[in-house]
Structure formats: C-alpha cells, structure tokens
Amino acid sequence: MAQEGTKENPWKLKTPPLTSDYEMYKDIKDGKEVIVCVVGKTTLLYDFRCLQDLHQMLKKHGDWMELGSADEQKPAKDGTVEAWGRSETNPVGGWYGLKKGLRGRFAMYIPPLMEKLGLAEVTHDSKGNKIKAK
C-alpha cells in the first residue's frame, strides 16, 4: 500500500459535521512544505507547519476549543481555531492559508486531518464543533 498523504494516495477526509468529503496531501510549492486541500473543483493550500503549531497551541490551551470556521472575507470569532489560524500572534504571524482569496476555512479542513493523524479529537455535531489536542 502506498504511503497515505501523497498526491497519488491522498488523505480522504470529511468536514467536522461529516457533511462533505475532501482530500488532502503533502506537497512542495515554491520550496515550502504545504498541505494541498482539494474540495470539489477548489484547491486550497495551507502551510504544512500549521499541524505542529496548532497541536502545540491546543496542548497549551488544554481544553476544547471552538473551530469557528469562516471564509477569508468574513471575520473569525475571537477565541476560535479560525481566529488563531489568521492571527498576527500565531507562529507564522498571520494566515496559514496560502492562496489569496481562499485562505479561510482553516478550521474546517485542518482539524479533521489532525484527527486522522492522531494529534487531536474533533466533535462532529451539525454546528459549533470543537477540537482538543491528544
């Protein structure tokens, strides 16, 4: 079996409310490790280091944290994973999303990958999902 998380064998995931399927894989773009997220015909890119950075932040937080997913053009609710994923105070000093116009939805697509990789637990309710570090 080919290694999972490659373009040839991507991680197959579902959004936290389990309503939509999408795929992710690790790649290199412009010399940088990225996570490629393919949702239907849309391709998003996230800085690969977000997995480690988010895991460390959640461990420090110590409890469940609301995801608060939002499109780039909409404000993120304070205290959520989405707000942290675009905050000037996170380790990259801003957006983990790398594709202008499609940098949001960090909290929709990254937490299920973290769950699959054994780094976190994610709730799967219809709304208001949360994440906690393992």
GULUMNU-55124 format. One record per residue: residue in one letter; z, y, x of N, C-alpha, C, CB in turn. Coordinates in steps of 0.05 Angstrom, whole numbers, plus 5000, padded with zeros to 4 digits. Glycine has a CB too. Example, Ala and Ser with C-alpha at 12.3 -4.5 7.8 and 13.67 -1.06 7.14 Angstrom:
REM GULUMNU-55124
PT rest  npz  npy  npx capz capy capx  cpz  cpy  cpx cbpz cbpy cbpx
PT    a 5156 4886 5264 5156 4910 5246 5156 4934 5264 5181 4911 5226
PT    s 5142 4955 5257 5143 4979 5273 5157 5001 5258 5114 4988 5282
//
This chain:
REM GULUMNU-55124
PT rest  npz  npy  npx capz capy capx  cpz  cpy  cpx cbpz cbpy cbpx
PT    m 5000 4976 5017 5000 5000 5000 5000 5025 5018 5025 5000 4981
PT    a 4983 5043 5012 4981 5068 5027 5006 5085 5023 4956 5084 5019
PT    q 5012 5101 5043 5036 5118 5041 5033 5138 5018 5040 5134 5068
PT    e 5054 5140 5002 5053 5159 4980 5057 5188 4989 5075 5152 4959
PT    g 5044 5206 4975 5046 5234 4982 5023 5244 4999 5071 5239 4997
PT    t 5001 5228 5000 4977 5237 5014 4956 5244 4993 4967 5214 5033
PT    k 4935 5257 5002 4913 5264 4983 4902 5238 4970 4891 5279 4997
PT    e 4900 5217 4985 4889 5192 4975 4908 5177 4957 4882 5173 4999
PT    n 4934 5182 4960 4955 5169 4944 4977 5189 4937 4967 5144 4960
PT    p 4971 5208 4920 4990 5229 4914 5014 5219 4898 4976 5252 4898
PT    w 5036 5235 4899 5059 5230 4882 5050 5236 4854 5084 5247 4890
PT    k 5055 5218 4835 5048 5223 4807 5074 5230 4793 5035 5197 4794
PT    l 5075 5254 4781 5099 5265 4770 5096 5275 4742 5109 5288 4788
PT    k 5118 5281 4729 5119 5293 4702 5136 5317 4704 5129 5273 4680
PT    t 5129 5338 4689 5146 5362 4687 5174 5355 4677 5132 5384 4669
PT    p 5194 5371 4682 5221 5364 4674 5224 5356 4644 5239 5387 4679
PT    p 5211 5369 4625 5213 5360 4597 5197 5334 4591 5205 5382 4578
PT    l 5184 5324 4612 5167 5299 4610 5143 5302 4592 5185 5276 4601
PT    t 5133 5327 4590 5111 5332 4572 5083 5333 4585 5115 5358 4558
PT    s 5082 5337 4612 5057 5340 4626 5057 5324 4652 5050 5369 4631
PT    d 5035 5311 4658 5031 5297 4683 5018 5315 4704 5014 5271 4679
PT    y 5025 5311 4729 5012 5326 4751 5015 5309 4776 5024 5354 4754
PT    e 5001 5317 4797 5003 5304 4823 5009 5323 4845 4976 5289 4828
PT    m 5022 5313 4866 5028 5329 4890 5023 5312 4914 5057 5340 4889
PT    y 5015 5326 4936 5013 5313 4962 5017 5333 4984 4986 5298 4964
PT    k 5024 5322 5007 5029 5339 5031 5002 5343 5045 5050 5327 5050
PT    d 4997 5367 5055 4973 5373 5070 4978 5395 5090 4950 5381 5050
PT    i 4958 5402 5106 4960 5424 5125 4939 5444 5116 4955 5414 5155
PT    k 4948 5469 5114 4929 5491 5107 4935 5514 5126 4932 5500 5077
PT    d 4914 5523 5140 4917 5545 5159 4940 5540 5179 4922 5571 5145
PT    g 4942 5515 5188 4962 5507 5207 4991 5504 5196 4963 5527 5229
PT    k 4994 5506 5170 5020 5505 5158 5022 5481 5139 5026 5531 5142
PT    e 5046 5467 5140 5050 5445 5122 5054 5455 5094 5075 5428 5131
PT    v 5039 5444 5075 5040 5453 5047 5043 5429 5028 5015 5470 5040
PT    i 5052 5435 5004 5051 5416 4983 5029 5426 4964 5079 5414 4968
PT    v 5010 5408 4960 4988 5414 4941 4996 5403 4914 4960 5403 4952
PT    c 4995 5419 4894 5003 5411 4867 4978 5414 4849 5027 5429 4856
PT    v 4969 5391 4837 4946 5391 4821 4954 5386 4792 4925 5370 4830
PT    v 4950 5407 4775 4957 5406 4747 4931 5410 4731 4979 5427 4739
PT    g 4920 5388 4721 4894 5390 4707 4873 5400 4727 4895 5410 4683
PT    k 4860 5422 4722 4840 5433 4740 4851 5455 4758 4816 5444 4724
PT    t 4877 5460 4755 4890 5481 4771 4904 5469 4796 4911 5497 4754
PT    t 4900 5482 4818 4913 5474 4843 4932 5496 4853 4892 5467 4865
PT    l 4957 5488 4857 4977 5507 4867 4985 5498 4895 5002 5508 4848
PT    l 4995 5516 4911 5005 5509 4938 5033 5520 4941 4986 5521 4959
PT    y 5050 5504 4953 5077 5512 4959 5083 5506 4989 5098 5497 4941
PT    d 5099 5523 5001 5107 5519 5029 5124 5493 5030 5124 5543 5039
PT    f 5116 5474 5047 5129 5448 5048 5159 5450 5054 5116 5430 5069
PT    r 5167 5470 5069 5195 5473 5076 5213 5479 5052 5199 5495 5097
PT    c 5201 5485 5029 5217 5490 5005 5234 5466 4997 5198 5497 4982
PT    l 5225 5442 5003 5241 5418 4996 5268 5418 5011 5226 5392 5003
PT    q 5267 5423 5037 5292 5423 5053 5309 5448 5045 5285 5423 5083
PT    d 5296 5471 5043 5311 5496 5037 5324 5494 5010 5292 5520 5038
PT    l 5310 5484 4989 5321 5482 4963 5344 5462 4962 5300 5474 4942
PT    h 5340 5440 4976 5361 5419 4978 5387 5431 4990 5352 5395 4994
PT    q 5384 5446 5012 5407 5458 5025 5421 5478 5007 5399 5472 5051
PT    m 5405 5495 4993 5416 5515 4975 5431 5501 4952 5394 5533 4963
PT    l 5420 5479 4941 5433 5465 4919 5459 5452 4928 5414 5445 4907
PT    k 5459 5441 4952 5483 5428 4963 5505 5450 4965 5478 5415 4991
PT    k 5498 5473 4975 5517 5495 4978 5527 5504 4950 5504 5519 4993
PT    h 5508 5506 4931 5515 5513 4904 5534 5493 4892 5489 5515 4886
PT    g 5530 5468 4897 5549 5447 4890 5550 5438 4861 5575 5456 4896
PT    d 5535 5450 4843 5536 5442 4815 5507 5444 4803 5556 5460 4799
PT    w 5505 5438 4778 5479 5440 4765 5469 5469 4765 5481 5430 4736
PT    m 5443 5473 4768 5431 5500 4768 5407 5499 4749 5423 5509 4796
PT    e 5406 5519 4732 5383 5521 4713 5357 5524 4728 5387 5544 4693
PT    l 5336 5511 4719 5310 5514 4732 5297 5541 4726 5291 5492 4722
PT    g 5295 5549 4701 5284 5575 4694 5255 5580 4702 5301 5596 4707
PT    s 5239 5560 4700 5211 5563 4708 5197 5586 4693 5196 5537 4702
PT    a 5180 5601 4708 5165 5624 4697 5140 5628 4713 5183 5649 4697
PT    d 5119 5638 4700 5094 5645 4713 5100 5668 4732 5072 5653 4693
PT    e 5083 5671 4752 5086 5693 4772 5088 5720 4759 5063 5692 4792
PT    q 5073 5725 4738 5072 5751 4725 5097 5758 4709 5047 5753 4708
PT    k 5114 5738 4704 5138 5742 4687 5162 5742 4705 5140 5720 4666
PT    p 5182 5758 4698 5207 5758 4714 5222 5731 4712 5225 5781 4706
PT    a 5235 5723 4733 5251 5699 4732 5280 5707 4725 5250 5684 4760
PT    k 5292 5690 4709 5320 5694 4701 5339 5692 4725 5329 5674 4679
PT    d 5357 5711 4728 5376 5711 4750 5392 5685 4751 5395 5735 4748
PT    g 5397 5676 4775 5414 5652 4779 5400 5626 4775 5437 5653 4761
PT    t 5373 5626 4772 5358 5602 4768 5343 5593 4794 5337 5605 4745
PT    v 5334 5569 4794 5318 5559 4816 5292 5576 4819 5310 5529 4813
PT    e 5280 5584 4797 5256 5600 4798 5262 5627 4812 5245 5605 4770
PT    a 5284 5639 4805 5291 5665 4817 5295 5662 4847 5317 5677 4804
PT    w 5309 5640 4855 5313 5635 4884 5287 5630 4898 5332 5610 4887
PT    g 5268 5616 4885 5242 5609 4897 5224 5633 4902 5228 5590 4880
PT    r 5232 5657 4893 5216 5681 4898 5234 5704 4909 5202 5690 4872
PT    s 5259 5698 4915 5278 5718 4924 5274 5726 4953 5306 5708 4920
PT    e 5278 5752 4958 5277 5762 4986 5300 5751 5003 5277 5792 4987
PT    t 5320 5739 4990 5343 5729 5005 5341 5699 5011 5369 5734 4989
PT    n 5320 5685 5002 5317 5657 5009 5307 5655 5038 5297 5642 4989
PT    p 5307 5630 5050 5300 5628 5078 5272 5638 5086 5302 5600 5085
PT    v 5253 5639 5068 5226 5649 5075 5223 5679 5068 5204 5633 5062
PT    g 5244 5690 5055 5243 5719 5049 5224 5726 5026 5236 5735 5073
PT    g 5220 5707 5007 5202 5713 4985 5191 5687 4973 5179 5730 4994
PT    w 5167 5689 4964 5154 5667 4949 5150 5642 4966 5128 5676 4938
PT    y 5157 5618 4954 5149 5593 4966 5121 5585 4956 5170 5571 4959
PT    g 5113 5596 4933 5086 5592 4924 5067 5608 4941 5083 5601 4894
PT    l 5045 5596 4949 5027 5608 4969 5001 5619 4958 5021 5589 4990
PT    k 4995 5613 4933 4969 5621 4921 4973 5645 4903 4956 5598 4906
PT    k 4966 5669 4912 4970 5694 4897 4959 5690 4868 4956 5718 4910
PT    g 4976 5698 4849 4969 5696 4821 4979 5669 4809 4939 5697 4818
PT    l 4984 5650 4827 4994 5624 4818 5019 5616 4834 4972 5602 4821
PT    r 5035 5636 4842 5059 5630 4858 5083 5622 4842 5066 5653 4875
PT    g 5082 5626 4816 5105 5619 4799 5106 5590 4792 5105 5636 4774
PT    r 5122 5583 4773 5126 5555 4764 5137 5537 4786 5099 5544 4754
PT    f 5149 5550 4806 5163 5535 4828 5183 5515 4816 5177 5554 4847
PT    a 5199 5525 4796 5220 5508 4784 5209 5488 4764 5240 5526 4771
PT    m 5184 5489 4758 5172 5469 4740 5162 5445 4757 5148 5481 4724
PT    y 5150 5451 4780 5137 5430 4795 5152 5418 4819 5111 5440 4804
PT    i 5168 5434 4833 5182 5424 4856 5206 5406 4849 5192 5447 4873
PT    p 5223 5412 4829 5246 5394 4824 5238 5365 4818 5261 5405 4800
PT    p 5217 5359 4802 5211 5331 4798 5204 5316 4824 5188 5328 4778
PT    l 5191 5330 4843 5185 5318 4869 5211 5313 4884 5166 5337 4886
PT    m 5230 5332 4883 5255 5328 4896 5270 5303 4884 5273 5353 4894
PT    e 5268 5300 4858 5280 5277 4845 5267 5251 4854 5278 5280 4814
PT    k 5240 5251 4856 5226 5227 4865 5233 5220 4893 5195 5232 4863
PT    l 5238 5240 4910 5244 5236 4938 5274 5230 4943 5237 5260 4955
PT    g 5290 5229 4921 5318 5223 4923 5336 5245 4932 5321 5200 4940
PT    l 5326 5270 4931 5341 5293 4940 5357 5306 4918 5323 5313 4953
PT    a 5351 5301 4893 5364 5315 4871 5362 5299 4845 5351 5342 4867
PT    e 5379 5307 4827 5378 5297 4799 5367 5320 4782 5406 5287 4789
PT    v 5351 5314 4762 5339 5334 4744 5344 5325 4716 5309 5339 4750
PT    t 5352 5343 4698 5354 5336 4670 5326 5337 4658 5374 5356 4655
PT    h 5323 5323 4635 5297 5320 4623 5298 5326 4593 5285 5292 4627
PT    d 5309 5349 4587 5311 5358 4559 5286 5373 4552 5336 5375 4554
PT    s 5282 5380 4526 5258 5395 4518 5258 5424 4529 5255 5395 4488
PT    k 5282 5435 4533 5285 5462 4544 5310 5464 4561 5285 5484 4521
PT    g 5311 5484 4578 5336 5490 4593 5344 5469 4613 5358 5494 4574
PT    n 5325 5457 4627 5331 5436 4646 5345 5447 4671 5306 5421 4654
PT    k 5360 5429 4684 5376 5436 4707 5371 5416 4730 5406 5437 4700
PT    i 5380 5424 4754 5377 5408 4778 5404 5408 4793 5354 5417 4796
PT    k 5409 5386 4807 5433 5385 4823 5426 5368 4848 5457 5372 4807
PT    a 5435 5376 4871 5430 5361 4896 5444 5334 4896 5438 5377 4921
PT    k 5430 5315 4908 5443 5288 4912 5455 5288 4940 5422 5265 4909
//
